[in-house]
């Protein structure tokens, strides 16, 4: 099965699809934004491994020290995404990708692997029940039911950065922190802008464009975080229906 996977590299990045949004001809703005973001991240040891086929089957992880998330720890990998969708399910691809990540971590002398989870599975977060089958456990918690899951090889534990547990900001407007790690982000930012503009809703968009900004965020974050009335609400991407529900609070 291993021969069916490839890793993105600076040499093949421009010619490979990025799994979440697959286009064969017309370029997709979100995909191209992600491709530009990846070009810099690959130099930092970021791994994007995918099935060598037009399918949503991939894992994406990075050294925790350079992962754009407010999680701290020494010598860990951080998993952003692990997805197997559609007809590709049930073929062992998810297990193969997770096993690759764990083997890579051990081979590089890492202390373990971690990922964002929650007391109850949330949309846009990788399947934590699947991760727990490999031995991932909750090692830290944040308000609103969020958890940091980790598989430690040496007994050390990563942790949320102190600001990540604050989950409050002074700005009372609808506020979205985002980066370009996910190909869906650009579309969702534009969608939120359209909705708020059409409905007279004050909006603040904060692009997280440096590692330092990501590490100092006032909430948990995988690539997107929403505040309203000064309080953290969700890491889920918003559609119009979700915006309507949120703004009624």
JOFENSUL-V700970 format. One record per backbone hydrogen bond with DSSP energy under -0.5 kcal/mol. NH is the residue of the N-H (numbers start at 0). CO is the residue of the C=O. Records with the same first field share a line. If there is no record, write none. Layout:
# JOFENSUL-V700970
NH=CO + CO
This chain:
# JOFENSUL-V700970
3=0
4=1
5=49
7=47
12=8
14=11
15=11 + 12
19=17
22=20
31=27
32=28
33=29
34=30
35=31
36=32
37=33
38=34
39=35 + 36
40=36
41=37
42=39
43=40
44=41
45=40
46=60
48=58
49=5
50=56
51=3
52=50
54=52
56=54
57=82
58=48
59=80
60=46
61=77
63=75
65=62
66=62 + 63
68=66
70=68
71=158
74=72
76=111
77=61
78=113
79=59 + 77
80=59
82=57
84=55
87=84
88=85
90=87
95=91
96=92
97=93
98=94
99=95
100=96
101=97
102=98
103=99
104=100
105=101
106=102
107=103
108=105
109=104
110=74
111=74
112=150
113=76
114=148
115=78
116=146
118=144
124=121
126=81
127=125
130=126
131=127
132=128 + 129
133=130
134=131
135=130
136=149
138=147
139=147
141=145
144=141
145=141 + 142
146=116
147=139
148=114 + 146
149=136
150=112
151=149
152=110
153=110
158=71
160=69
163=160
164=160 + 161
165=162
166=162 + 217
168=229
173=201
174=226
175=203
176=224
177=205
178=222
184=181
187=183
188=184
189=185
190=186
191=187
192=188
193=189
194=190
195=191
196=192
197=193
198=194
199=195 + 196
200=195
201=199
203=173
205=175 + 203
206=204
207=177
208=206
213=209
214=210
215=211
216=213
221=223
224=176
225=233
226=174
227=230
228=171
229=170
230=227
231=166
232=225
233=225
242=238
243=239
244=240
245=241
246=242
247=243 + 244
248=245
